[in-house]
Amino acid sequence: MHVSFVDVDSASYGSYVGVYGKGFGDTKGQISFGGATSIDMPLWSDSLIIAKIPAGAQTGIVKVTAGSEQAESPESLKIHSGAIFVVSSAGSDSNSGDTEHPFQTLHKAMSVVQPGDTVLIQAGAYDEPDLDTSIPLPAMYFRNNSGGTAEKPITWRGYGADVPVIRASHSLSSTSPVLLVEGEYLRFARIEINGTNNTSSGVSVWASNTWVVGLDVHSFGETGILVGETDATMVAANRIHNGGTRADLDHGILMLGQHATIRNNDISDLPNGYGIFLQYQSQEFAYVFENFIHDIAGGGIGLSRVGGNNRIFNNIVWKAGLSQGCRCALQVAYGQAASEPSSTDRIYYNTFVGPGVAGLFVADREGSIEMHGNIFSEFKAGIRIDDTGPWPYLSTSHNLWHGQKGAPQFKLGGPWIDFAQFQSQTGQEDGSLVADPKLVDPEAGDMHLSAGSPAIRAGGGPDRPASDFDGVARPSEAVAPDMGALQFDGPGGSGGSAGSGGSGGDPDSGSAGSGAEAGSGGSSEGGSGNASGSGGSGGGASAGKGAASQNDTSDDDGGGCGCTTPSSPTHSPLALLVALGALAWRRRR
């Protein structure tokens, strides 16, 4: 049993918090906050507990007790004073806003909430236009004067175990993001964002120090969650699915900011765009880990013209790049032609599973790529590099490569070559393997290692996570960890031996990366904040989904390249009023 994280960093007495982890069981145990035990726990499951902050709680560690086991949160939860307001579709805006006399609308609560306060939203559908009806505006528009403070953030969340639904289908809000955030220090948790009959993004964040946790974002017209040029945002444990209408452009998560944490999200069933896309020079120092990304038309994870210093680890990507963009699971590309350098991006201990065309796609890269401890299985091509060389940005080792109907092929700006030739020409991939990783049931989405997998105790490289996707501890430095996102926790297993890939036909090519537009969003001056670290371990969404058919893998490009376009345009603070207030300023690659 372990606690991964708590869905807010600060909570007031009488509010609810979500505690994410693994192994809590289905029988209610105890949970305490700074020594005070909660007696109100409307939800207790194996991976999530919802509990009310009791009187007497103090700032400190959150402790969970289930049977004879105990687990503690990796970070302290701050307890502060603040009012609690309740919203119910059966309430009245003439009420006082307490539990017995709730408000009816979210905008009434927005008009009275102050730093440190919490708004608890009861189950129901809320489809409200902004109070300013002179121009089209988002349904829920948190202006820069509606935020909290570092000491007292404002929280908006479902009441208890409730998951209220916010929509934006009115004529004045249907072309703007459902939720637009420009005020800092806001916390959002346990809310469904339904973009049906809305042509814009589900959530658009243009304020630093914002947390978006435990949301169900779907049916969006553009990007699921867009985070602009911000600092220290948390995007965690969200389910993002079934949205996006523009080929190569509409991603699950689009990150343009710095010091972000993107963790434990389940991103699936996107007919356009990438699962997670990091873009532009403003984007750097992100921690991207323990996300489950599957059934994606574009790439699984993409980096395009980024500032760099990103760490990407313990992610599982399955059936991505099926028909668009790079036709790959992972893209690290662009910046050289635009004279936009990237600092080292580190990609380690992830599991990428096809079927697909390419595991890793690289083109026009300006900056180092460190990649080790990963598993790439069921891809026609292992690494596709379109640059003609030299390739000083490569630093790769201890990866496992498994082909699709034959050994995977590799490319170094020329003809396809086998693994041994790739090693010889680059001097990279020391300690890497060409082998079947022997995953438990990849067709059903179970990417755990079977006993005897060559990936067991075969990891290496300068970085290793302390735990894996499931929160299982990795071994100490004296013992090699297992390759991939999931540590084998059974007996046996061996490291296997390196092998060379045989020759084969040219893998089908895909287009260069996507992300030509950032999608709709309001303007924001942003702000500085503390860099966020990777937080605790574990707690990712569990895999398990039926197989989907692979789309056409012809040699035709699946989308626009744009790899030699000039640097991205500067931010215009007046864009909010452009196009009759539609909040649609675009950034082109």
N, C-alpha and C positions, 0 to 999 in steps of 0.2 A: 504494500500500500504506500502511496506517496501523494503529496500535494504538489501540483504543478505551479499554480498561481491563483490569485484572487482577482475577481473581475473589476475591482476598483482599487485604488491605492489609498483612499481616504473615505471614511463613511461616518455618517452621523447616527446618534442613538435613535433607534426605532426604524432605521432603514434596513433593507435587505442587501445581502452580498451573495455572490456566487463563488463557490470554491471548486476549482477544477483539479482533477487528478485521476488516479486509477486505483482500483482495488478497494473502494469504499464498501462494496457489497450492497445488497438490496435491503438489508435490515438496518433501521435507524440506530445510530450510535449516539455519540456526543460530539459537540463542537464548541470550542471556547474561544473567546476573543480577549486577549490580555488577561486571562485567568477567569473571566466571567462566562458562564455556560449559557448558551442560548436554549430556550425552551420552545421556540417557534421555528420549526424546520419544515416548510411546506413541500420541499422536494429533497429526497435523498435517493440517489442512484449510484451505480458503481463508479461513475466518472464525474458526477456533478452533485453538489449539495447547495441548496438555497437556504439561508438561515438569516434570522432577524438579529440585529445588533442589540444585545440586552442592556438594560440599565446596569451600571457598574463596570461596563467594558472599558478597557484602557488600551492605549496604543501599544502594540506588541505583536507577537507571533500568533497566527491562527493555528489551533491544534485540533486535529480530528482523531477521535477514538472510535474504533470499530472492533468489537470483541476484545481480543487481547492485544491488538495492534494499535500503534499510535503513529501519526505523521504530522509534521509541522510545515507551515508555509515557508518558502525560501526567503521571503521578504516580510517585514513588519507591515501590518495594516494600521494606518493612522486613524484614530477616533477623534472626531471633532463635534462641536455643537452645531445645530442647524435645525431649521423648521422642516417638517414633513408635510407635503401637499399631495392630495390624492385626486386623481381624475377618473371619472367613470362616465360612460355614455349615458347612464341613467341619472347622472347628477344634474346640478344647476350652477351656472356661473354666478348666481346670486348667493350661493352657499359660502361657507367659510373655508372650504377646501380641506377639511380634516377627514378622517376615515368615515365617520358617520354622516358627514355633510360634504361630499366630494364636489369638485368642479365638474362641469360637463365637457369643456374644451381644453385642448392643450394650450391654446393661445391665452386663455385666462390664467393658467398656471405660469406661462412665460411672462406675463405682465407683473407678477408679484414676487417671483422667485429671486432670491438674493444669494451671494456667495455663501457656501456651506449648506445650502438647502438641498432637499431631495424631492423629486417629483415621481410618485409611484402611480403608474398607469394601469388601471384594471383592464381585463380582457375586453375586447371589442374592436371595432374598426373606426378609425379616425381619419376622415378625409376633409381637411379644413384648408381653405385658401388663406393666404397671409392677410393680416388685418388691413394692410395697405392694398387697396384694390384699384389704385390708379394705373398700375402697370403690372404685367405678369411677373410673379415672384414665386419662389419655392413654397411648397405647402408648409414646411417647417424651416424657417429661416432664422438661424441664430446669429444675429448681428454682432459686431465687435463689442458692443456694450452689454451683451447678454451673457458674458462668460463669468467664470469664477476667479479664484486666485490660487496661487501655489499652496497656501495654507488651507484654503477652503474651496475646493472645486465644487461645482454644481453637478448633481447626478440626475439623469433621466432614465428610468428603468421600469420594467414590468413590475406590477404589484405582486409580491410573493413569487409564486411559480407561474403567474400569468405571463403570456407573451402577446401584448397588444399589437394591432396591425395599423401601420401608418401608410396612407395612400396619398396620391396627388393626381387625381383625375379631373379636377375642375379645369375649366378653360383657362383660367389665370395661372394655374400651376402645372399644367400637363406638359409644358415644354422646358421645365426647369427641374433640377434635382429634387427628389422627394425630400431629402434632408440636406441642407446646406449649412455648414458650420464656419463662422468667421470669428466667434468669440472663443478665447482661450480657456483652458482648464475646465472643459466640459467632459462628462463621463456618460456614455450611452451603453446600456446593457439590456439584454433580453427583450428585444423589440423586433417585430417583423416589418421589413420594408418591402411593400408590394408595389412594383412599378407598372402594373397593368394599366394600360391606357395613358402611359407617360412615356415620352420619347427621349428623356434625358437619363442621367445617372441615378443610381439608387441613393448613394451617399457621396457627398462632395465636401471634403475637409480642407479649409484654407486657413486654419488656425493651429498654432503650435500647442503642444501639451494636451492633445485630445486623445481620449481613449474610446475606441469603438469595439465592443466585446460582446460576443454571444448574440449577434444579430442574424436574422434569416433574411437575406437580401436576394430577391428574385424578380423575374419578369421585367427587368430594367431595359430601357431602350439603348443605353450606351454602356458605360462602365459600371460594374457593381459598386466598388468603393474606390473613389479617386481621392488621393491625398496630394495636395499641391506642394508648393515650396515652403514647407513647414519644418519644424524641429521637434523631435521627441514625441512622435505619435505612437500609439499602441493600437494595432489592428490584430485582434486575437479571437480565436474560437468562433469565428463567424461561419455560417453556411451560405455560400454564394453560388447561385446556380440558375440555369435556364433564363439567361438574359443576353442582351447584346444583339444588335441588328446590322452593324457595319463590318464588313469583312476586314480582318487584320487590325481593327481599331478598338474594338470593345472588349476590354480585358476584365477578368474577375477583380483583380486589384491592380491599380496603376499608381505607382509611387514616384513622386517627383521630389520628395523632401529628404532630409538628413536625420540620422540618429533614430530611425524608426525601428520598431520591433513588429515583425509580421510572423505570427506564430499560431500553430494549432488550428488553422483554418481548413475547412473542407470546401474545395472549389471544384465544381463539376458541371457537366452538360452545357458547355458554352459553344454555340455554333459559330462564333466569330471571336478572334483575338486569342490572347495568351491567358494562362491561369494567373500568374503574377508577373508584372512587367515593371522593371526599374528603368527610369529614363531621365536623360539630360544631366548636365553638369551639376545642377543643384542637388542631385541625388547621390548620397554617399553615406557611409558608416551605418548601413542597415544590418540588422540581424534577422535572417529569414530562416526559420527552422520549424520542424515538426508539422509542416503543412501536408495535407493529402490532396493532390491535384489529379483529376482523372476525367476522361472523356471530354477532351478539349480540342477544338478544331485547329487552333494555333499552337504555338509551343507551350510547354509546361511552365518553365521559368525563363524569362528573357531579360537581358541587360543590354541597353542601347545607349551609347554615348554618355555613360554615367561618370560621376566624379570618382567613384571607386571606394576602396576600403570596405566593401561589403563582405559579410560572412553568410554563407548559405550551407546549411548542414541539417542532417536528420530529416530531410524531406522525402516523401514518396510521390513519384510522378508516374502515372500509368495511363497509357492510351492518350498521349498528347501529340500535337503536331499532325493530326490525322489528315488535314486537307488544306491548311493555310499557313502563311508566314514561312518560317524556316523549315517546316516539315521536320521538326526536331523536338526532343525533350528539353534541351537546354541550349540557349543562345547567349553568347558573350561577344558582342560585336559593336562596331562603328565608333567613330571619333577621330581616326587618323586623318581622313580627308578634310575634316572640318577643323583640324588642329585643336582637338579637345582631348587632352590627355586624361587617362584614368590611372589612379593608384591601384595597387594590387587588390584584386577580388579573389576571395578564397572560397572554394567550393569543395566540401569534404563530407564523406560518410552519408551520402544520399543514395537512394535506390530509384533508378529510372528503368521502367519496363515498358516495352512496346505492346503490340506490334507497331513499328514505326520505321521511318526512313533513316534518320540520323540520331545518334545519341547527343553529340555536341556539335554545334555549328559556330564557326568563328569567321569573321570577315572584317576588314578595315579596323582592326583592333589597335588601340593606342593605350597600352598599359598591360601589366603582367596578369597572368591567370595562373593561380595555384590550384591544382585539382588533384586530390588523392583520396583513397579509401572509398571510392564510389563503385556502385554496380550499375552497369549498362547492359540490359538483357533484351533480346528480341529486336535488335535493330540491324538493318541491312548495312549501315555504315556506323563505325564507332565515332571517329572524329572527322568532320569535314571542315577543312580550312581553305577558304577561297583566296587568301593572300599568297602571293608567289614567293614570299620569303625575302630575307631571313625571318625567323620566328623567335625573336628574343623574349617575347612575352610568355612563352610556354614554360611552365614548371609543373610537371605531372608525374605521378608515381602511384603504385599500389592500387590501381583500378582494375576491375574485372570487366572484360568485354565478351559478350555472348551474341552471336549473330542470329539472323533469321533465315532458316533454310541454308545454312552454310556459315563459314567464318566471316566475321564483319570485315569490311574494307575500310580503308583510311585514305584521306586526301590531303595533299600539301600544295595546293595551288596548281596542281597539274593532274595527271592521270591517277586513277585509283590504284592504290598499292596495298599490300598486306601488312599485317601487324609488325612483322620482323623488319620490313623495309621502313616503316614509320619509326620504329625505335632507332634504327641505324641512322636515318637522315636527320632526326631531331635530337638524339641523345637523351630522350625522355622515356617515361614509362618504366623506369626501374621498379622491379618488384610487382609488376602488373601481370595479369593472367588473361589468357583466352580460354574460357571454359564455361560450361553450364553451371550457373550458381546454385542449382537445385533448390529453387524456392518451393515452399510448401504447396501452394496452389495459385500460381499467378493468374490463371484464367478467371478465378473467382476473386482476385484482389488480395490474396493472402501472400504477402511478400516476406514472411519469415523464412529463415534459413532452415533447411532440413539437416538432420544429422549426416555428416559426411560431406557437406558442402565445401568446395575449395575456398570459399570466402571466409571460412572460420579461421581465426587467428592469422589472417593474411593481410590485415590492414597495416598502414604505416603513414609516414608523412609528418610534417611539423605540427599539425593541429589534430586534436581529437576531442570530441565532446565528452563530457563527464558521464553522460547517460545517453540512451538511444531514443528513438521515436516513442517507444512505450514507457519510457522512464526507467528501463532496466540499466543498472550501472555498467559502465564500460570497465574493463580491467585496468589495473594500475599500469604505470609506465613500464614496468618490467615485463609485461605480457602484451603481445600484439592484440589489438582489438579486431573484431570481425569487420569485414568490408560491409558497406551499405548502411542503411538507416536503422536496421534492426539487429541487435546483438543476439546471437544464439545463446539460449540459457539452458540448453540440455547438455548431456554428456557427449563426449567424442568430438569428431571433426578434425580435419587436417587442413593445412594451408594450400596443398596442391603445388603445382610447378608451373612456371611460365611456359607459354607456347606461342607459336607463330601462327598467324592466320593464313589460310590458303588463298590462292587466287580465285577470283570469281568475277561475275559480270558487274558492270557499273551500277552502284546503287542509284535509285531514282533521285534526282535532284529536287530541291524545293527552292522557294524564293528566299530572298534575304528577309530580315526581320521586319516586324510590323511596328505599329505605334505611331502612325503618321499624325494622329491627332490625339490630344489629351482628353477629349470629351468635354461635356458641359461642366461648368463650375463658375462660382462667383469669384471675385477678386479678393485678395487679402494681402495685407502687408506682412503677415507672418510675424515671427518673433523668435527670439533665442530661448533656449531652454537647456536643461541638462541632457547629456547623451544618455540614451537608454541602453542598458546591457541586455544580455540574452535572457536574463531572468532564470527561473527554475527549469527543471527538466520535465519531459514527458507530456502526456495529455493530449496527443494528437487524435484526430478523428480516426476511427477504425475503418479499415478497408473492407470492401465487400459489395460487389456490384456485378451484375451480369455482363458478359462480354458484349462488345459492340463491334459491328463490322468495320473493317478498315476501308477508308475511302480511296479513291483513285490515286495512284502513286506514279503518275506520268512524269516525264521530264519537264513539263511546262511549269513555269513559275506559278506559285500559288498566290502571289501578292506583290505589291510594289516594293522595290528595294530602297530607293531614296538614300543610298549609303554615301553619296557625295554631295548631298545638299548642304547649304551653309548652316552655320550655328543657329540654334533656336532663337526665336525672337524674344525680346524683353517683355516683361510683364506690364500690362496696362491696367492701372487701378481704376480706370473708367469703364472697363469692359462690362461691369455689372449692368450698365444701362444700354449697352449696345443691343441692337436688334429688338427694340421694344421691351427691353428688360429680360430677354430670354436667357441671359447668363451663359451664352455660348461663345466664349472666346476659344479659339483653336490654336494649337501649336503644331507646326509641321516639321517633320524630320528633314 
